[in-house]
């Protein structure tokens, strides 16, 4: 038995089993809007769910960056002492 496997078996109480992994993937699949054609009878692979999750998170990061940039540009064109500027600053921070 390899040392990797023996370590894995020794720490198995902290590891998740296949059923727990399937449950977590299923929950993640429900949370993330997947762009996969699926029917009620077909399953999406765990790797596809994880891939779509990563893509979704990247899109969210890009959206946040784009919105932050737009708010910064708006702040530059606004009177710095106005209530609107205060609102924009609170959204950026």
C-alpha positions in Angstrom: 0.0 0.0 0.0 1.4 3.4 -0.9 2.0 6.0 1.7 -0.6 8.3 0.0 -3.3 5.7 0.3 -2.4 4.9 3.9 -2.6 8.6 4.8 -5.9 8.8 2.9 -7.3 6.0 4.9 -6.0 7.3 8.2 -7.6 10.7 7.6 -10.8 9.3 6.2 -12.9 10.8 9.0 -12.1 14.3 7.5 -12.6 13.1 3.9 -15.9 13.2 2.2 -17.2 10.0 0.7 -18.7 9.4 -2.8 -22.3 9.9 -1.5 -21.5 13.2 0.2 -19.6 14.4 -2.9 -22.6 13.5 -5.1 -24.9 15.4 -2.7 -22.6 18.5 -2.7 -22.5 18.4 -6.5 -26.2 18.2 -6.7 -26.6 21.1 -4.3 -24.1 23.2 -6.3 -25.9 22.3 -9.5 -29.1 23.7 -8.0 -27.4 27.0 -7.1 -25.5 27.7 -10.3 -27.4 28.5 -13.5 -25.9 25.9 -15.8 -26.0 26.5 -19.6 -26.3 22.8 -20.3 -29.2 21.2 -22.2 -30.5 18.7 -19.8 -33.7 16.8 -19.5 -35.4 15.4 -16.4 -33.9 12.0 -17.1 -30.3 13.0 -17.9 -27.6 13.7 -15.4 -24.9 16.3 -15.8 -21.4 15.0 -14.8 -19.7 16.4 -11.7 -16.9 17.7 -13.9 -19.4 19.6 -16.0 -21.0 21.1 -12.9 -17.6 22.2 -11.5 -16.6 23.6 -14.9 -19.8 25.6 -15.2 -19.4 26.8 -11.6 -15.9 28.1 -12.3 -17.2 29.8 -15.5 -20.1 31.4 -13.6 -17.8 32.7 -10.9 -15.5 34.2 -13.5 -18.4 35.9 -15.2 -19.6 37.3 -11.8 -16.0 38.6 -11.1 -16.0 40.3 -14.5 -19.4 41.8 -13.9 -18.3 43.2 -10.5 -15.2 44.6 -12.1 -17.2 46.2 -14.9 -19.7 47.7 -12.5 -17.0 49.0 -10.2 -15.3 50.7 -13.2 -18.6 52.3 -14.2 -19.2 53.5 -10.7 -15.7 55.0 -10.6 -16.3 56.8 -13.9 -19.6 58.1 -12.6 -18.0 59.3 -9.4 -15.4 61.2 -11.3 -18.2 63.1 -13.2 -20.1 63.8 -10.0 -19.7 66.7 -7.5 -17.5 65.1 -4.8 -19.5 66.7 -2.0 -22.9 65.6 -3.2 -25.2 63.0 -1.7 -25.0 61.1 -5.0 -21.2 60.9 -4.6 -21.6 59.5 -1.1 -23.9 56.8 -2.4 -21.5 55.9 -5.2 -18.5 55.8 -2.7 -20.5 53.5 -0.4 -21.2 51.1 -3.3 -17.5 51.0 -4.4 -16.2 50.4 -0.9 
